Amino acid sequence: MTGRIFLKLIAGLLCLLLLALAMVDYFATEVARNSYIQNLTAQLAGKARILALSVGQPGGLDADRARDLARAAGGRVTVVRSDGKVVVDSDADAAEMENHRTSTRPELLAAFRGEVGSNQRTSATLGVRFLYVAVPLVHSSFQGAVRIAEPLSEIDREAGRVRARILASTIAAFLPAILIAALLARWISSRFATIMTHAGELARGNFRARLDIPGSSEFGQLAQKLNDTAEKLEQTVEQLKLEHTELEKVERIRKDFVINVSHELRTPLASIQGYTETLMDGALDDPEYNMRFLGIIRHNAERLARLTADLLTLSRIEQQRQNLEFETHPVNALIREAVDVVRPIAEKSSIRLETEAAPDGAVVWCDVESVSQVLSNLLDNAIKYTPSNGAITVGAHPAGRFVELYVRDTGSGIPAEDLPRLFERFYRVDKARSREMGGTGLGLSIVKHLVALHNGTVRVESRVNTGSTFYFTLPVSESELASKRLNPEFTVS
């Protein structure tokens, strides 16, 4: 990759250098040629003036003398009268030459007007390109012009020599430039190759790749921008992965929820339908069975009512539609009220209810209805799983800026493998016994969510055949609700 980029860059740079060399050659050649012609024109004009003076000397200017002067001057000499007739020419017979007073000979027309004239063209007589320079001539017997011409081939040869020297000098000057251009192309190609490799890594999804091009140059700035982009892409992908995981988790919970609700509803509904059909088929008139069947139907209807109520409560909590009224409440008063509510049920099962009071003056900032429901659910579970002559203790103690309340029982306990899932919806340790006792499987999940609304935490300690203790915390002041955790973790031990 680096080699291809290098070749493209060096080829482009060489093309630019060759173009520059061609332009230098063209313009330098033109400048040198024009400068040489200007100098030669001035020289020929001077020589022509000298020849004009020679025409006025004794003997005048005949053909032989004209040839001698032409050899001395290094050019072709022609004398022309003002009417265009050629008087003498060093290279041709004047008598055979055409009239020169025409527009095709602008140098003579200028000389006839008293000016120095010059022109470049091919000679009609010799067929050779010449540089013609003419000056005015005033003779005793006529007026006209003296013209001297020099072949342009000599001028071209001289211009070629100048051009060759300029080209050689230019090429010599371009050699360091070519070397520098090659080094620059190599440097740029290596940077481009590094950046393209990095782009390939990003395209393959490797957003952890980073460019190591330090400095404040354009490549350094580009590398920094690409690194920033890769970092943002990495963060975005990680966030998307987390969101995808959460969505999968939510979808899994939703499916489990639908399955569990369907299962929980199907059992009592099937029981109600079955016993109702039995009564309708004739058992309604049988005094031995009708009241028992109606009792079973009532029991399952109550179970459906509790399940529906718990589902509505859990839904309101999760959608944050639960109306909470936070106030300061004494902890011991909350404990006494909760114990008094379940005391008849506990005494019916020969279970002792005990309290361990918090320090005098201990208060919590809470919604009293929510806390009552938390304690009621925990006490209800404790009563269900505590055998006769067992004991349940409700108490509280300070825990920093919170107060920790607990419900301890002497029941059958919970196996360690069940503790992590204890607060999940519809999770039961003993499914058959729980349904037999009318449990919905939502009580502890409601406890967790209600405590979360108070920025509290829930945890459980349990030993099989020894008993369990459920703990939850409530804040002592309103300031502890500022950083409310909607999905708190609970701990087990």
N, C-alpha and C positions, 0 to 999 in steps of 0.2 A: 504493500500500500504506500509506504513512504517513497519507494522508488518511482512509482507511477506519478505521484504528486510532484516529486522532484523533477522528473522529466518534463511534465507539463509546464511547470513554472520556469525551468531553464529554457525550454523551447520558446515560451512567450517572451522571456527577457531577451533572448537572442534575436527574435524577430524584431523587437523594438530597437535593439542596437543596430541591426542591419538596416532598418528603415532610417534610423538616425544617420548611419553612415552614408546611405544613398542620398539623403537630403544634403548632407555636408558636401558630398562629392558634386552634386548638381550645382548647388549655390556657389561653392568655392570655385568650381571650374568657370562658371559664368562670370563671377567677379574677377577672377584672374584674367580671363580672356578679354573682358571689357576694359579692364585696367591696362592690359597690354596694348589693345587697339588704340585706346586714348593716347597712351604714350607714343605709340608708333605714328599716329596721326599728327601729333605735334612735331615729331622729328621730321616726318615727310614734308610737313608744311614749311619747316625751316629750310630743308634742302630745296624745296621748290622756289622759295624766295631767292636763294642763292643762284639757282638756275635762271631765274627771271633777270637777275642782274647780268648774268653771262650773255644773255641774248643781246644786250645793248653794247657789248664790247666789239672792237674791230673784228670784222670777218663774220659777225653774227653767229647763228647757230645752224650748222648744216647737219646732215644725217650722220656723218662720221663723228663729228664732235658730239652730237647727241648720244651716240652709242658709248663714246668715251665717258661722258658725264653720267650716263645711266649705270655703267659698270662701277664708276666711282661712288655713285649714290646708292648702289645696290637695288635699283628698281628700274621700271620702264618710264621713259621720259617722252612727253608729247607736248607740242606747242600748237595751240589752236587759236585762230583768229576769232574775233567777236561775232563774225557771221557764220561760224561753225566749221569753216574749212580748216583741215589739218595742214599745218605748215611743215612740220617735221615730226617723225616718230622714231624712237630708237629701235623698235622691234618690227616695224612694218613699213611698206612703201606708202608715203603720205598721199601720193597721187591716187592710189587705188582705194583709199579709205573713205567711208561715207561721211556725210556732213554730221558734225557732232553737236549742232545746236538743237537738241531734242530733249524732251522731258525725261528720257531714260538715262540721261547723264546729268543728274542734279548738281554734281560737284562743279561742272563747267558753268552751268547757269548761275550758280552762286558766285563763281569767280568773275563772270561777266558783269555782275552787279557790284563788283568791288569787294567781295567777301571771300573768306577762305571756305571752300566746300570740300566735303568728303562723302564717300559712298562705297558700299561693298556689293559687288556683282560679278557675273561671269563676262569676260571680254568677248565681244562679238567677233573680234578679229582672230584672237588666239584660242578662244574656248577655255580659258583658265580663269578661276575666281581670283579677283584682285581687290586690294584696298586702294581706292583712288583718292588722291588729295590734290586739289587745284587752287592756285593763287592768281590774283590779277596780274596782267602783264601790259605794260605801256611801252610800245616800240616806236621808233621814229617814223616808221612807215605804216604801222597798224597797231590796233589794240586787241587784246585777247586774253589768253590764260596759259599758264604753264602748269602742266599736270604731271605728277609722278605717281607711279603705281607699284605696289609690291604684292607678290602672290600671297594669298591667304594660307596656302599650305605651310609656309614657314611660321605663320602666326599660330596655326593649329598645332604644329610640332612643338612650339614653345609652350603653348597652353597645355599640351599633353604632358610635357615635362613638369610644369608647375602642378598639374593635377596629380601626377604620380607622387610628387613630394608631399602634397597635402594628404593624399590617401595613406601614404606610409606613416606620416605623422599621426593621422587620426587613428589608424589601426593600432599603432603603438600606444596611443593614449587610451584606447578602448580595452586593451588587454587587462590592465588592473580592474577596470570596470566589470569586465566579464568574470574575473576571479571573484570580485566582491559579490557580483550578482549570483554566482554559483553558491557561494557560502550563504548568502541570504536566502536563496531558494532552498538550500538544504535545511536551514534553520526553520523556515516557514513550513516546509513539507513535514518536518518531524513534529511540529506543533499541531498541524492539521491532522496528521495521522493519529496522534494521541487523542485529540478531540473526537475524531471519527470512531476510534476504538471505544472511547467512553460512551458515545452516542449509541453504539452497537450494544454495549452492556445494558444501557437504559432500555433499549428496544426489547432486549431479552428478559426484562423485568428485574435486573439486578440493580435496584435503587440504592444499594449500599456502596456502590462504586463511587470513587471520588477522584478528581483530577488533581495532580500535584504539579501545578504550574505557578510558581510564586512570582511576585513582582506586580508592578502597577501598569504594565504594558497592556495593550488591547487584548492579547492572548491571556494575560493574567486575569484581567477583568472578566473576559468571557468564561474562563475556567471557574472563577468565583460564582458567576451567575449560573453556570451549569451545575455546580455543586449545590448551590442554594435550591435550584429546581429539583435536583435529585433528592435532597433532604425533604423538601415539601412533598414530593411524590411518595417518598418512603413513609412519611407521616400519614399522608392521605390513604395509602394502601393499608397501613396498619390500622388506621381508623375504620376503613371499610371492612377489614377482616374482623375487627372487634364487633362492628355493627352487624356483620353477617352472622357471627357467632351468637350475638344477642338475639337476632331475628330467629335463628334456628332454635335457640333455647326457648324463646317466646312461643314459636310455633309448636315445639314439642310440648311445652306446658299447656298450650291451648288444646292440642289433640288429647293429651292426658286428661285435661279438665273435662272435655266433652265426653270422653270414654267413661270417666269416673262418675260424672253427673248422670249419664245414661244408665250406668250400672246401678247407682244409688236409687234412681227413680224407678227402674224396672222392677226391682224386688218388691217394694211395698205396693206398687201399682198392680203387679201380677197377683199379689196376695189379696188385695182389695177386690180385684176383678173375679178371682177364683171363688172367694167366699160369698161374694154378692151373687154370682151365678148359682152357687149351691143353695143359697137361701131362696132365690127365685124359683129353683127347681123343686121346692117343697120343704126344704129344711126350715123355712120361716115359721111353719106351723108345728115344728117339733120342739117342745119346751126343753128337751135335753141338750139341743145343739144351738138353737137360735141365739140365745144370749151370749154364748161363748164365741160364736162366729161374729156377732156384732161387736164384741169386745176386741177381737183381733182386727176387724176392719177399722175400729176407732183408733187402736194402737198404731196401725200403719198410716192412717190419715194424720195423726199427730206427728209421726216421724217425718212425713212429707212436709208438714207445716214447718217443723224445725229446720229441715234441710233448706226449704225455700227461704226462710228468714235468714239463715246463716249465709246463703248465697247472695242475697240482697245486701246484707251487711258488708260482706267481703268485697262485693262489687263497688259499693259506695266508697269504701276505704281506698281501694286501689285507684279509683278514678278521682280521688280527692274531693268527693262530694259529701263527705261526712261532716255534718255541722258540729263544730267543737266550740265550747265556751270555756276558755281557760280562766281559772281563778285559783287563789291560794286556799288550800284545804289542809286541815290537820291530818297527819298520817294515821294516828291511832283511831280517829273517828272513821276513816275509810275502812280500816280493818274491822272495827266493831260492826259496822253496818253490813259488810259482806258476810261476816260470820253469823250474824243474827238471821240473815235471809236463809242460809242453808242449814241452820241448826236443827229444825224439825226433821229434815231428810237424814241428817247424820245420826240423830238419836233413834230414828226408826231402824237404822242399820246397826245400832249399838256401836257407833264410832264416836270417840271423844274429840271435841273441838277445843283447842288450846290457842292462846295468843301470847306472843312475846312482844311487848310494847316497845315502841321506839322512844328515844329520850323525849321528855316533856318539851313541848313547843316545836317539835319537828313538823315541818310543813312541806308540801309539794305544790308545784304550779302545774295544774292538770285540768282535764275535762272530767268531771266527776262521773258522768254516765259511762264514759269509755273505761275508766279505771274500775268501776263497779263490774262492767262486763268482763274485763280481764280477770279480776279476782273470782267472779262467778264461774267462768269457764275452768279456771285452774282448780277451784274447790270442787266443782262438779266432777272433773276427771279424778281427783284424789278420792272422792267418796266412792266412785264406781270401782276403783281398783284397790281399795283398802278393805280387808276382810273385817268381819265383826270383831268387836273388842280392840280394834286398832285405834290409832290416834292420828289426828291431822293438826299441824301447828301452822299458824299464820303469824308472821312477824315482819319487822323492818329494822334497819340500822343505817346510819349515815354512811355515804360513800363519796366524800368530796363535795362537789357541787350538785350531787344527786343523792337520792335516798333509794336504797335497794330494798324492795319488798320480796318476800318469799313465802311459798306454800310447801310445807314438808309433810309427807305421809309415810306410813309404815306398811305400804302395800307390797305388791309382788315385784316391783322394780322393773327396769327396762334393760334389755340386753345392750351391750356396748355397740354392737353393729347397727342397731336401730336408732341410736342417738342422733347421728348427723341428719337423718331425714324426718325427724320427729315433728318439725314445724311445717312440713309440706302439706298441701291441701290433699285431703282424702287418705293420708297415710295413716295406717293403723298397725300397731304392734301385734295385737291379737284381733284379727278382723271378725272372726265369728263372735267373740265375746263382746266386741264393741257394738256390732249391729244388734246383738241380743239385748244390750243395755240401752239401745236407742241413740247411740252416738252417730253424728253426721260426718265425722272425720275432718271438720273445718274449725273446730274450737281453738286448737293451738295456732293454726294459721291466722285466725282472727286476732289472737293474743299478740302474735309477732307484729302484725300490721298496726294495731292500735298503739302498742308501745313505741313503734317507729314514729308515729305521728307526734309523740312526746319527746323525740330525739333520744329515746332510751334504747337499751339493749336487753336481750333475753338470753338466758342460759339455763342449763339443766345439769344436775348431778344425780346419778342413779347407780344403785347396786342391786342386782337380782336377788330377790327374797329378803331384801333389807328395806327398800323404799326409795323414793325419789324426792328431790327438792327442786322446784322451779323458781328461778330468780328473775326479776325484772326491775329496771331502774326508772325513776321519774325525776325530772329536774326540780330544784328547789326555788328557781326564779325564772322569770320570763326571758332573761338574756340567754339562757341555755338553749332556747329554741331557734336562735339566729342561724345556726348551721345545721338545720334539720336534715337527717339522713332518711331518705324515703325507703331505702332498701338496706337496712342494717344487717350486719352479720350477727349470728348468735353463736355462742360458744357452748361446748359440752365438755364434761369431765366425769 
